[in-house]
Amino acid sequence: MSLDVDATYENGVLKLDHPLPLGDHQRVKVTVHDAAGRAKGAYGLIGWTGDPEVVRKLALDPEYSVQESP
């Protein structure tokens, strides 16, 4: 079984947002990934080698924003 769960690290302990469907004393293996923002998580995906300012302007340009359905 594989689960993706959200948790907060606080005072040396991971505090889960919701209980897990596991039995008492059940052994599990945990892999921790930092919940980065979209931009940080997508960094490097397009292989852009140009000026970062150009990408920023394109990303913020209203002409390329998500259009809402009528």
CHARMM internal coordinates of N, CA and C (Angstrom, degrees):
IC EDIT
DIST 1 N 1 CA 1.4562
DIST 1 CA 1 C 1.5214
ANGL 1 N 1 CA 1 C 108.07
DIST 1 C 2 N 1.3284
ANGL 1 CA 1 C 2 N 115.39
DIHE 1 N 1 CA 1 C 2 N 142.13
DIST 2 N 2 CA 1.4543
ANGL 1 C 2 N 2 CA 121.65
DIHE 1 CA 1 C 2 N 2 CA 177.86
DIST 2 CA 2 C 1.5221
ANGL 2 N 2 CA 2 C 108.69
DIHE 1 C 2 N 2 CA 2 C -127.89
DIST 2 C 3 N 1.3320
ANGL 2 CA 2 C 3 N 116.95
DIHE 2 N 2 CA 2 C 3 N 134.65
DIST 3 N 3 CA 1.4604
ANGL 2 C 3 N 3 CA 122.36
DIHE 2 CA 2 C 3 N 3 CA -179.68
DIST 3 CA 3 C 1.5137
ANGL 3 N 3 CA 3 C 110.08
DIHE 2 C 3 N 3 CA 3 C -130.59
DIST 3 C 4 N 1.3138
ANGL 3 CA 3 C 4 N 116.42
DIHE 3 N 3 CA 3 C 4 N 142.12
DIST 4 N 4 CA 1.4577
ANGL 3 C 4 N 4 CA 121.58
DIHE 3 CA 3 C 4 N 4 CA 168.88
DIST 4 CA 4 C 1.5175
ANGL 4 N 4 CA 4 C 106.21
DIHE 3 C 4 N 4 CA 4 C -108.74
DIST 4 C 5 N 1.3166
ANGL 4 CA 4 C 5 N 116.56
DIHE 4 N 4 CA 4 C 5 N 123.28
DIST 5 N 5 CA 1.4648
ANGL 4 C 5 N 5 CA 120.28
DIHE 4 CA 4 C 5 N 5 CA -178.06
DIST 5 CA 5 C 1.5272
ANGL 5 N 5 CA 5 C 109.74
DIHE 4 C 5 N 5 CA 5 C -129.36
DIST 5 C 6 N 1.3070
ANGL 5 CA 5 C 6 N 115.61
DIHE 5 N 5 CA 5 C 6 N 154.94
DIST 6 N 6 CA 1.4592
ANGL 5 C 6 N 6 CA 121.29
DIHE 5 CA 5 C 6 N 6 CA 175.17
DIST 6 CA 6 C 1.5214
ANGL 6 N 6 CA 6 C 108.47
DIHE 5 C 6 N 6 CA 6 C -101.70
DIST 6 C 7 N 1.3180
ANGL 6 CA 6 C 7 N 115.36
DIHE 6 N 6 CA 6 C 7 N 140.69
DIST 7 N 7 CA 1.4603
ANGL 6 C 7 N 7 CA 120.73
DIHE 6 CA 6 C 7 N 7 CA -179.15
DIST 7 CA 7 C 1.5197
ANGL 7 N 7 CA 7 C 109.21
DIHE 6 C 7 N 7 CA 7 C -149.83
DIST 7 C 8 N 1.3096
ANGL 7 CA 7 C 8 N 115.10
DIHE 7 N 7 CA 7 C 8 N 164.30
DIST 8 N 8 CA 1.4612
ANGL 7 C 8 N 8 CA 122.02
DIHE 7 CA 7 C 8 N 8 CA 176.69
DIST 8 CA 8 C 1.5223
ANGL 8 N 8 CA 8 C 108.05
DIHE 7 C 8 N 8 CA 8 C -123.08
DIST 8 C 9 N 1.3193
ANGL 8 CA 8 C 9 N 115.99
DIHE 8 N 8 CA 8 C 9 N 133.37
DIST 9 N 9 CA 1.4563
ANGL 8 C 9 N 9 CA 120.77
DIHE 8 CA 8 C 9 N 9 CA 177.59
DIST 9 CA 9 C 1.5192
ANGL 9 N 9 CA 9 C 108.17
DIHE 8 C 9 N 9 CA 9 C -87.92
DIST 9 C 10 N 1.3179
ANGL 9 CA 9 C 10 N 116.41
DIHE 9 N 9 CA 9 C 10 N 121.51
DIST 10 N 10 CA 1.4633
ANGL 9 C 10 N 10 CA 120.99
DIHE 9 CA 9 C 10 N 10 CA -176.48
DIST 10 CA 10 C 1.5263
ANGL 10 N 10 CA 10 C 110.35
DIHE 9 C 10 N 10 CA 10 C -144.78
DIST 10 C 11 N 1.3097
ANGL 10 CA 10 C 11 N 117.34
DIHE 10 N 10 CA 10 C 11 N 122.62
DIST 11 N 11 CA 1.4683
ANGL 10 C 11 N 11 CA 123.05
DIHE 10 CA 10 C 11 N 11 CA 178.05
DIST 11 CA 11 C 1.5245
ANGL 11 N 11 CA 11 C 112.41
DIHE 10 C 11 N 11 CA 11 C 52.41
DIST 11 C 12 N 1.3296
ANGL 11 CA 11 C 12 N 116.35
DIHE 11 N 11 CA 11 C 12 N 43.17
DIST 12 N 12 CA 1.4563
ANGL 11 C 12 N 12 CA 120.74
DIHE 11 CA 11 C 12 N 12 CA 175.73
DIST 12 CA 12 C 1.5143
ANGL 12 N 12 CA 12 C 115.14
DIHE 11 C 12 N 12 CA 12 C 81.37
DIST 12 C 13 N 1.3337
ANGL 12 CA 12 C 13 N 117.93
DIHE 12 N 12 CA 12 C 13 N 7.54
DIST 13 N 13 CA 1.4677
ANGL 12 C 13 N 13 CA 121.21
DIHE 12 CA 12 C 13 N 13 CA -176.78
DIST 13 CA 13 C 1.5219
ANGL 13 N 13 CA 13 C 109.55
DIHE 12 C 13 N 13 CA 13 C -130.83
DIST 13 C 14 N 1.3335
ANGL 13 CA 13 C 14 N 116.43
DIHE 13 N 13 CA 13 C 14 N 138.09
DIST 14 N 14 CA 1.4588
ANGL 13 C 14 N 14 CA 120.55
DIHE 13 CA 13 C 14 N 14 CA 172.20
DIST 14 CA 14 C 1.5174
ANGL 14 N 14 CA 14 C 108.43
DIHE 13 C 14 N 14 CA 14 C -83.46
DIST 14 C 15 N 1.3247
ANGL 14 CA 14 C 15 N 116.31
DIHE 14 N 14 CA 14 C 15 N 121.86
DIST 15 N 15 CA 1.4671
ANGL 14 C 15 N 15 CA 120.77
DIHE 14 CA 14 C 15 N 15 CA 179.37
DIST 15 CA 15 C 1.5197
ANGL 15 N 15 CA 15 C 107.69
DIHE 14 C 15 N 15 CA 15 C -106.70
DIST 15 C 16 N 1.3311
ANGL 15 CA 15 C 16 N 115.83
DIHE 15 N 15 CA 15 C 16 N 114.23
DIST 16 N 16 CA 1.4558
ANGL 15 C 16 N 16 CA 121.58
DIHE 15 CA 15 C 16 N 16 CA -177.61
DIST 16 CA 16 C 1.5191
ANGL 16 N 16 CA 16 C 110.86
DIHE 15 C 16 N 16 CA 16 C -72.68
DIST 16 C 17 N 1.3408
ANGL 16 CA 16 C 17 N 115.73
DIHE 16 N 16 CA 16 C 17 N 145.71
DIST 17 N 17 CA 1.4613
ANGL 16 C 17 N 17 CA 120.30
DIHE 16 CA 16 C 17 N 17 CA 177.97
DIST 17 CA 17 C 1.5326
ANGL 17 N 17 CA 17 C 111.36
DIHE 16 C 17 N 17 CA 17 C -72.18
DIST 17 C 18 N 1.3480
ANGL 17 CA 17 C 18 N 116.68
DIHE 17 N 17 CA 17 C 18 N -29.05
DIST 18 N 18 CA 1.4657
ANGL 17 C 18 N 18 CA 121.62
DIHE 17 CA 17 C 18 N 18 CA -178.59
DIST 18 CA 18 C 1.5318
ANGL 18 N 18 CA 18 C 108.76
DIHE 17 C 18 N 18 CA 18 C -142.00
DIST 18 C 19 N 1.3240
ANGL 18 CA 18 C 19 N 117.75
DIHE 18 N 18 CA 18 C 19 N 153.35
DIST 19 N 19 CA 1.4718
ANGL 18 C 19 N 19 CA 120.58
DIHE 18 CA 18 C 19 N 19 CA 177.41
DIST 19 CA 19 C 1.5325
ANGL 19 N 19 CA 19 C 110.98
DIHE 18 C 19 N 19 CA 19 C -63.48
DIST 19 C 20 N 1.3070
ANGL 19 CA 19 C 20 N 116.08
DIHE 19 N 19 CA 19 C 20 N 154.19
DIST 20 N 20 CA 1.4634
ANGL 19 C 20 N 20 CA 121.69
DIHE 19 CA 19 C 20 N 20 CA 178.31
DIST 20 CA 20 C 1.5224
ANGL 20 N 20 CA 20 C 110.52
DIHE 19 C 20 N 20 CA 20 C -100.07
DIST 20 C 21 N 1.3314
ANGL 20 CA 20 C 21 N 116.92
DIHE 20 N 20 CA 20 C 21 N 149.22
DIST 21 N 21 CA 1.4664
ANGL 20 C 21 N 21 CA 120.24
DIHE 20 CA 20 C 21 N 21 CA 178.41
DIST 21 CA 21 C 1.5303
ANGL 21 N 21 CA 21 C 111.42
DIHE 20 C 21 N 21 CA 21 C -83.37
DIST 21 C 22 N 1.3083
ANGL 21 CA 21 C 22 N 116.15
DIHE 21 N 21 CA 21 C 22 N 61.69
DIST 22 N 22 CA 1.4703
ANGL 21 C 22 N 22 CA 122.09
DIHE 21 CA 21 C 22 N 22 CA -177.66
DIST 22 CA 22 C 1.5133
ANGL 22 N 22 CA 22 C 110.00
DIHE 21 C 22 N 22 CA 22 C -123.45
DIST 22 C 23 N 1.3242
ANGL 22 CA 22 C 23 N 115.20
DIHE 22 N 22 CA 22 C 23 N 153.33
DIST 23 N 23 CA 1.4529
ANGL 22 C 23 N 23 CA 120.11
DIHE 22 CA 22 C 23 N 23 CA 176.79
DIST 23 CA 23 C 1.5200
ANGL 23 N 23 CA 23 C 111.43
DIHE 22 C 23 N 23 CA 23 C -84.21
DIST 23 C 24 N 1.3219
ANGL 23 CA 23 C 24 N 116.50
DIHE 23 N 23 CA 23 C 24 N 159.62
DIST 24 N 24 CA 1.4537
ANGL 23 C 24 N 24 CA 121.11
DIHE 23 CA 23 C 24 N 24 CA 176.60
DIST 24 CA 24 C 1.5213
ANGL 24 N 24 CA 24 C 110.66
DIHE 23 C 24 N 24 CA 24 C -58.22
DIST 24 C 25 N 1.3009
ANGL 24 CA 24 C 25 N 116.53
DIHE 24 N 24 CA 24 C 25 N 138.22
DIST 25 N 25 CA 1.4634
ANGL 24 C 25 N 25 CA 125.21
DIHE 24 CA 24 C 25 N 25 CA 177.98
DIST 25 CA 25 C 1.5268
ANGL 25 N 25 CA 25 C 113.42
DIHE 24 C 25 N 25 CA 25 C 65.62
DIST 25 C 26 N 1.3222
ANGL 25 CA 25 C 26 N 117.77
DIHE 25 N 25 CA 25 C 26 N 13.65
DIST 26 N 26 CA 1.4621
ANGL 25 C 26 N 26 CA 120.72
DIHE 25 CA 25 C 26 N 26 CA 176.90
DIST 26 CA 26 C 1.5216
ANGL 26 N 26 CA 26 C 108.15
DIHE 25 C 26 N 26 CA 26 C -73.55
DIST 26 C 27 N 1.3179
ANGL 26 CA 26 C 27 N 116.49
DIHE 26 N 26 CA 26 C 27 N 129.86
DIST 27 N 27 CA 1.4633
ANGL 26 C 27 N 27 CA 121.70
DIHE 26 CA 26 C 27 N 27 CA -179.19
DIST 27 CA 27 C 1.5292
ANGL 27 N 27 CA 27 C 109.16
DIHE 26 C 27 N 27 CA 27 C -82.29
DIST 27 C 28 N 1.3205
ANGL 27 CA 27 C 28 N 116.16
DIHE 27 N 27 CA 27 C 28 N 140.66
DIST 28 N 28 CA 1.4595
ANGL 27 C 28 N 28 CA 122.28
DIHE 27 CA 27 C 28 N 28 CA 177.56
DIST 28 CA 28 C 1.5216
ANGL 28 N 28 CA 28 C 109.14
DIHE 27 C 28 N 28 CA 28 C -138.51
DIST 28 C 29 N 1.3143
ANGL 28 CA 28 C 29 N 116.37
DIHE 28 N 28 CA 28 C 29 N 163.18
DIST 29 N 29 CA 1.4585
ANGL 28 C 29 N 29 CA 121.93
DIHE 28 CA 28 C 29 N 29 CA 173.80
DIST 29 CA 29 C 1.5176
ANGL 29 N 29 CA 29 C 106.52
DIHE 28 C 29 N 29 CA 29 C -112.84
DIST 29 C 30 N 1.3363
ANGL 29 CA 29 C 30 N 117.50
DIHE 29 N 29 CA 29 C 30 N 131.86
DIST 30 N 30 CA 1.4538
ANGL 29 C 30 N 30 CA 122.51
DIHE 29 CA 29 C 30 N 30 CA -175.03
DIST 30 CA 30 C 1.5305
ANGL 30 N 30 CA 30 C 109.60
DIHE 29 C 30 N 30 CA 30 C -114.76
DIST 30 C 31 N 1.3349
ANGL 30 CA 30 C 31 N 115.58
DIHE 30 N 30 CA 30 C 31 N 131.97
DIST 31 N 31 CA 1.4576
ANGL 30 C 31 N 31 CA 122.72
DIHE 30 CA 30 C 31 N 31 CA 171.86
DIST 31 CA 31 C 1.5182
ANGL 31 N 31 CA 31 C 106.72
DIHE 30 C 31 N 31 CA 31 C -118.22
DIST 31 C 32 N 1.3191
ANGL 31 CA 31 C 32 N 117.56
DIHE 31 N 31 CA 31 C 32 N 129.28
DIST 32 N 32 CA 1.4641
ANGL 31 C 32 N 32 CA 121.09
DIHE 31 CA 31 C 32 N 32 CA -176.09
DIST 32 CA 32 C 1.5253
ANGL 32 N 32 CA 32 C 109.45
DIHE 31 C 32 N 32 CA 32 C -108.05
DIST 32 C 33 N 1.3443
ANGL 32 CA 32 C 33 N 115.77
DIHE 32 N 32 CA 32 C 33 N 129.54
DIST 33 N 33 CA 1.4575
ANGL 32 C 33 N 33 CA 122.95
DIHE 32 CA 32 C 33 N 33 CA 174.94
DIST 33 CA 33 C 1.5189
ANGL 33 N 33 CA 33 C 107.40
DIHE 32 C 33 N 33 CA 33 C -122.37
DIST 33 C 34 N 1.3225
ANGL 33 CA 33 C 34 N 116.43
DIHE 33 N 33 CA 33 C 34 N 132.64
DIST 34 N 34 CA 1.4583
ANGL 33 C 34 N 34 CA 120.95
DIHE 33 CA 33 C 34 N 34 CA 176.07
DIST 34 CA 34 C 1.5205
ANGL 34 N 34 CA 34 C 108.63
DIHE 33 C 34 N 34 CA 34 C -65.82
DIST 34 C 35 N 1.3141
ANGL 34 CA 34 C 35 N 117.77
DIHE 34 N 34 CA 34 C 35 N 131.88
DIST 35 N 35 CA 1.4670
ANGL 34 C 35 N 35 CA 122.13
DIHE 34 CA 34 C 35 N 35 CA 178.67
DIST 35 CA 35 C 1.5282
ANGL 35 N 35 CA 35 C 108.79
DIHE 34 C 35 N 35 CA 35 C -78.70
DIST 35 C 36 N 1.3266
ANGL 35 CA 35 C 36 N 115.30
DIHE 35 N 35 CA 35 C 36 N 80.56
DIST 36 N 36 CA 1.4647
ANGL 35 C 36 N 36 CA 121.07
DIHE 35 CA 35 C 36 N 36 CA -177.32
DIST 36 CA 36 C 1.5227
ANGL 36 N 36 CA 36 C 110.62
DIHE 35 C 36 N 36 CA 36 C -77.81
DIST 36 C 37 N 1.3140
ANGL 36 CA 36 C 37 N 115.40
DIHE 36 N 36 CA 36 C 37 N 160.65
DIST 37 N 37 CA 1.4562
ANGL 36 C 37 N 37 CA 120.48
DIHE 36 CA 36 C 37 N 37 CA 175.51
DIST 37 CA 37 C 1.5226
ANGL 37 N 37 CA 37 C 110.44
DIHE 36 C 37 N 37 CA 37 C -66.14
DIST 37 C 38 N 1.3248
ANGL 37 CA 37 C 38 N 116.74
DIHE 37 N 37 CA 37 C 38 N 166.86
DIST 38 N 38 CA 1.4637
ANGL 37 C 38 N 38 CA 121.22
DIHE 37 CA 37 C 38 N 38 CA -178.80
DIST 38 CA 38 C 1.5202
ANGL 38 N 38 CA 38 C 112.26
DIHE 37 C 38 N 38 CA 38 C -58.18
DIST 38 C 39 N 1.3120
ANGL 38 CA 38 C 39 N 116.94
DIHE 38 N 38 CA 38 C 39 N -45.07
DIST 39 N 39 CA 1.4615
ANGL 38 C 39 N 39 CA 119.62
DIHE 38 CA 38 C 39 N 39 CA -177.87
DIST 39 CA 39 C 1.5308
ANGL 39 N 39 CA 39 C 110.99
DIHE 38 C 39 N 39 CA 39 C -63.69
DIST 39 C 40 N 1.3153
ANGL 39 CA 39 C 40 N 116.56
DIHE 39 N 39 CA 39 C 40 N -44.36
DIST 40 N 40 CA 1.4603
ANGL 39 C 40 N 40 CA 120.12
DIHE 39 CA 39 C 40 N 40 CA -179.35
DIST 40 CA 40 C 1.5303
ANGL 40 N 40 CA 40 C 110.90
DIHE 39 C 40 N 40 CA 40 C -66.45
DIST 40 C 41 N 1.3330
ANGL 40 CA 40 C 41 N 116.36
DIHE 40 N 40 CA 40 C 41 N -39.50
DIST 41 N 41 CA 1.4580
ANGL 40 C 41 N 41 CA 120.45
DIHE 40 CA 40 C 41 N 41 CA 179.58
DIST 41 CA 41 C 1.5166
ANGL 41 N 41 CA 41 C 113.31
DIHE 40 C 41 N 41 CA 41 C -68.92
DIST 41 C 42 N 1.3304
ANGL 41 CA 41 C 42 N 117.09
DIHE 41 N 41 CA 41 C 42 N -27.88
DIST 42 N 42 CA 1.4637
ANGL 41 C 42 N 42 CA 121.32
DIHE 41 CA 41 C 42 N 42 CA -178.48
DIST 42 CA 42 C 1.5295
ANGL 42 N 42 CA 42 C 112.40
DIHE 41 C 42 N 42 CA 42 C -95.28
DIST 42 C 43 N 1.3065
ANGL 42 CA 42 C 43 N 117.06
DIHE 42 N 42 CA 42 C 43 N -0.15
DIST 43 N 43 CA 1.4645
ANGL 42 C 43 N 43 CA 120.72
DIHE 42 CA 42 C 43 N 43 CA -176.72
DIST 43 CA 43 C 1.5287
ANGL 43 N 43 CA 43 C 110.93
DIHE 42 C 43 N 43 CA 43 C -53.57
DIST 43 C 44 N 1.3190
ANGL 43 CA 43 C 44 N 115.60
DIHE 43 N 43 CA 43 C 44 N 127.89
DIST 44 N 44 CA 1.4597
ANGL 43 C 44 N 44 CA 121.07
DIHE 43 CA 43 C 44 N 44 CA 175.61
DIST 44 CA 44 C 1.5171
ANGL 44 N 44 CA 44 C 115.43
DIHE 43 C 44 N 44 CA 44 C 88.73
DIST 44 C 45 N 1.3242
ANGL 44 CA 44 C 45 N 119.19
DIHE 44 N 44 CA 44 C 45 N -4.27
DIST 45 N 45 CA 1.4579
ANGL 44 C 45 N 45 CA 120.80
DIHE 44 CA 44 C 45 N 45 CA -176.60
DIST 45 CA 45 C 1.5272
ANGL 45 N 45 CA 45 C 113.17
DIHE 44 C 45 N 45 CA 45 C -68.18
DIST 45 C 46 N 1.3231
ANGL 45 CA 45 C 46 N 118.75
DIHE 45 N 45 CA 45 C 46 N -34.41
DIST 46 N 46 CA 1.4620
ANGL 45 C 46 N 46 CA 119.62
DIHE 45 CA 45 C 46 N 46 CA -177.69
DIST 46 CA 46 C 1.5243
ANGL 46 N 46 CA 46 C 112.63
DIHE 45 C 46 N 46 CA 46 C -92.59
DIST 46 C 47 N 1.2842
ANGL 46 CA 46 C 47 N 117.96
DIHE 46 N 46 CA 46 C 47 N -3.93
DIST 47 N 47 CA 1.4617
ANGL 46 C 47 N 47 CA 120.91
DIHE 46 CA 46 C 47 N 47 CA 178.13
DIST 47 CA 47 C 1.5221
ANGL 47 N 47 CA 47 C 113.74
DIHE 46 C 47 N 47 CA 47 C 64.49
DIST 47 C 48 N 1.3112
ANGL 47 CA 47 C 48 N 117.32
DIHE 47 N 47 CA 47 C 48 N 29.90
DIST 48 N 48 CA 1.4640
ANGL 47 C 48 N 48 CA 122.22
DIHE 47 CA 47 C 48 N 48 CA -178.40
DIST 48 CA 48 C 1.5186
ANGL 48 N 48 CA 48 C 109.45
DIHE 47 C 48 N 48 CA 48 C -65.53
DIST 48 C 49 N 1.3257
ANGL 48 CA 48 C 49 N 115.99
DIHE 48 N 48 CA 48 C 49 N 128.52
DIST 49 N 49 CA 1.4697
ANGL 48 C 49 N 49 CA 119.83
DIHE 48 CA 48 C 49 N 49 CA 177.83
DIST 49 CA 49 C 1.5164
ANGL 49 N 49 CA 49 C 111.50
DIHE 48 C 49 N 49 CA 49 C -116.35
DIST 49 C 50 N 1.3312
ANGL 49 CA 49 C 50 N 116.06
DIHE 49 N 49 CA 49 C 50 N 5.41
DIST 50 N 50 CA 1.4589
ANGL 49 C 50 N 50 CA 120.45
DIHE 49 CA 49 C 50 N 50 CA -178.98
DIST 50 CA 50 C 1.5130
ANGL 50 N 50 CA 50 C 112.55
DIHE 49 C 50 N 50 CA 50 C -88.06
DIST 50 C 51 N 1.3076
ANGL 50 CA 50 C 51 N 113.85
DIHE 50 N 50 CA 50 C 51 N -161.61
DIST 51 N 51 CA 1.4567
ANGL 50 C 51 N 51 CA 122.57
DIHE 50 CA 50 C 51 N 51 CA -177.44
DIST 51 CA 51 C 1.5283
ANGL 51 N 51 CA 51 C 111.02
DIHE 50 C 51 N 51 CA 51 C -70.57
DIST 51 C 52 N 1.3211
ANGL 51 CA 51 C 52 N 119.92
DIHE 51 N 51 CA 51 C 52 N 124.30
DIST 52 N 52 CA 1.4653
ANGL 51 C 52 N 52 CA 121.99
DIHE 51 CA 51 C 52 N 52 CA 179.29
DIST 52 CA 52 C 1.5280
ANGL 52 N 52 CA 52 C 112.41
DIHE 51 C 52 N 52 CA 52 C -61.43
DIST 52 C 53 N 1.3073
ANGL 52 CA 52 C 53 N 117.64
DIHE 52 N 52 CA 52 C 53 N -26.32
DIST 53 N 53 CA 1.4646
ANGL 52 C 53 N 53 CA 120.98
DIHE 52 CA 52 C 53 N 53 CA 179.86
DIST 53 CA 53 C 1.5273
ANGL 53 N 53 CA 53 C 110.96
DIHE 52 C 53 N 53 CA 53 C -66.57
DIST 53 C 54 N 1.3339
ANGL 53 CA 53 C 54 N 117.31
DIHE 53 N 53 CA 53 C 54 N -33.98
DIST 54 N 54 CA 1.4653
ANGL 53 C 54 N 54 CA 121.25
DIHE 53 CA 53 C 54 N 54 CA 177.73
DIST 54 CA 54 C 1.5277
ANGL 54 N 54 CA 54 C 109.84
DIHE 53 C 54 N 54 CA 54 C -64.65
DIST 54 C 55 N 1.3146
ANGL 54 CA 54 C 55 N 117.20
DIHE 54 N 54 CA 54 C 55 N -44.41
DIST 55 N 55 CA 1.4661
ANGL 54 C 55 N 55 CA 121.18
DIHE 54 CA 54 C 55 N 55 CA 178.87
DIST 55 CA 55 C 1.5254
ANGL 55 N 55 CA 55 C 109.91
DIHE 54 C 55 N 55 CA 55 C -63.62
DIST 55 C 56 N 1.3116
ANGL 55 CA 55 C 56 N 117.60
DIHE 55 N 55 CA 55 C 56 N -42.03
DIST 56 N 56 CA 1.4614
ANGL 55 C 56 N 56 CA 120.73
DIHE 55 CA 55 C 56 N 56 CA 179.48
DIST 56 CA 56 C 1.5247
ANGL 56 N 56 CA 56 C 110.91
DIHE 55 C 56 N 56 CA 56 C -60.44
DIST 56 C 57 N 1.3422
ANGL 56 CA 56 C 57 N 116.66
DIHE 56 N 56 CA 56 C 57 N -45.29
DIST 57 N 57 CA 1.4655
ANGL 56 C 57 N 57 CA 120.62
DIHE 56 CA 56 C 57 N 57 CA 179.63
DIST 57 CA 57 C 1.5249
ANGL 57 N 57 CA 57 C 111.30
DIHE 56 C 57 N 57 CA 57 C -62.48
DIST 57 C 58 N 1.3227
ANGL 57 CA 57 C 58 N 116.95
DIHE 57 N 57 CA 57 C 58 N -42.33
DIST 58 N 58 CA 1.4628
ANGL 57 C 58 N 58 CA 120.22
DIHE 57 CA 57 C 58 N 58 CA 178.06
DIST 58 CA 58 C 1.5291
ANGL 58 N 58 CA 58 C 111.53
DIHE 57 C 58 N 58 CA 58 C -64.26
DIST 58 C 59 N 1.3110
ANGL 58 CA 58 C 59 N 116.65
DIHE 58 N 58 CA 58 C 59 N -42.19
DIST 59 N 59 CA 1.4641
ANGL 58 C 59 N 59 CA 121.00
DIHE 58 CA 58 C 59 N 59 CA -178.43
DIST 59 CA 59 C 1.5209
ANGL 59 N 59 CA 59 C 112.00
DIHE 58 C 59 N 59 CA 59 C -64.85
DIST 59 C 60 N 1.3242
ANGL 59 CA 59 C 60 N 116.96
DIHE 59 N 59 CA 59 C 60 N -32.05
DIST 60 N 60 CA 1.4629
ANGL 59 C 60 N 60 CA 120.91
DIHE 59 CA 59 C 60 N 60 CA -177.50
DIST 60 CA 60 C 1.5261
ANGL 60 N 60 CA 60 C 113.43
DIHE 59 C 60 N 60 CA 60 C -96.03
DIST 60 C 61 N 1.3256
ANGL 60 CA 60 C 61 N 117.74
DIHE 60 N 60 CA 60 C 61 N -4.50
DIST 61 N 61 CA 1.4660
ANGL 60 C 61 N 61 CA 121.49
DIHE 60 CA 60 C 61 N 61 CA -178.24
DIST 61 CA 61 C 1.5273
ANGL 61 N 61 CA 61 C 110.37
DIHE 60 C 61 N 61 CA 61 C -70.49
DIST 61 C 62 N 1.3476
ANGL 61 CA 61 C 62 N 117.91
DIHE 61 N 61 CA 61 C 62 N 122.44
DIST 62 N 62 CA 1.4631
ANGL 61 C 62 N 62 CA 121.26
DIHE 61 CA 61 C 62 N 62 CA -178.95
DIST 62 CA 62 C 1.5315
ANGL 62 N 62 CA 62 C 113.09
DIHE 61 C 62 N 62 CA 62 C -59.54
DIST 62 C 63 N 1.3215
ANGL 62 CA 62 C 63 N 117.24
DIHE 62 N 62 CA 62 C 63 N -25.57
DIST 63 N 63 CA 1.4684
ANGL 62 C 63 N 63 CA 120.05
DIHE 62 CA 62 C 63 N 63 CA 179.36
DIST 63 CA 63 C 1.5266
ANGL 63 N 63 CA 63 C 111.73
DIHE 62 C 63 N 63 CA 63 C -60.75
DIST 63 C 64 N 1.3187
ANGL 63 CA 63 C 64 N 117.53
DIHE 63 N 63 CA 63 C 64 N -28.23
DIST 64 N 64 CA 1.4581
ANGL 63 C 64 N 64 CA 122.07
DIHE 63 CA 63 C 64 N 64 CA -178.07
DIST 64 CA 64 C 1.5161
ANGL 64 N 64 CA 64 C 113.64
DIHE 63 C 64 N 64 CA 64 C -104.59
DIST 64 C 65 N 1.3341
ANGL 64 CA 64 C 65 N 116.88
DIHE 64 N 64 CA 64 C 65 N 12.96
DIST 65 N 65 CA 1.4609
ANGL 64 C 65 N 65 CA 119.54
DIHE 64 CA 64 C 65 N 65 CA -178.81
DIST 65 CA 65 C 1.5272
ANGL 65 N 65 CA 65 C 110.46
DIHE 64 C 65 N 65 CA 65 C -75.37
DIST 65 C 66 N 1.3147
ANGL 65 CA 65 C 66 N 115.74
DIHE 65 N 65 CA 65 C 66 N 165.78
DIST 66 N 66 CA 1.4584
ANGL 65 C 66 N 66 CA 121.57
DIHE 65 CA 65 C 66 N 66 CA 179.52
DIST 66 CA 66 C 1.5316
ANGL 66 N 66 CA 66 C 108.23
DIHE 65 C 66 N 66 CA 66 C -69.42
DIST 66 C 67 N 1.3131
ANGL 66 CA 66 C 67 N 115.56
DIHE 66 N 66 CA 66 C 67 N 128.05
DIST 67 N 67 CA 1.4635
ANGL 66 C 67 N 67 CA 120.53
DIHE 66 CA 66 C 67 N 67 CA 179.99
DIST 67 CA 67 C 1.5242
ANGL 67 N 67 CA 67 C 109.64
DIHE 66 C 67 N 67 CA 67 C -89.69
DIST 67 C 68 N 1.3203
ANGL 67 CA 67 C 68 N 116.41
DIHE 67 N 67 CA 67 C 68 N 135.53
DIST 68 N 68 CA 1.4597
ANGL 67 C 68 N 68 CA 120.52
DIHE 67 CA 67 C 68 N 68 CA 177.15
DIST 68 CA 68 C 1.5191
ANGL 68 N 68 CA 68 C 109.20
DIHE 67 C 68 N 68 CA 68 C -83.51
DIST 68 C 69 N 1.3281
ANGL 68 CA 68 C 69 N 116.23
DIHE 68 N 68 CA 68 C 69 N 146.30
DIST 69 N 69 CA 1.4558
ANGL 68 C 69 N 69 CA 121.22
DIHE 68 CA 68 C 69 N 69 CA 177.59
DIST 69 CA 69 C 1.5152
ANGL 69 N 69 CA 69 C 109.56
DIHE 68 C 69 N 69 CA 69 C -71.74
DIST 69 C 70 N 1.3574
ANGL 69 CA 69 C 70 N 117.60
DIHE 69 N 69 CA 69 C 70 N 145.31
DIST 70 N 70 CA 1.4663
ANGL 69 C 70 N 70 CA 119.82
DIHE 69 CA 69 C 70 N 70 CA 178.97
DIST 70 CA 70 C 1.5091
ANGL 70 N 70 CA 70 C 112.28
DIHE 69 C 70 N 70 CA 70 C -69.78
END
COOR INIT
IC SEED 1 N 1 CA 1 C
IC BUILD
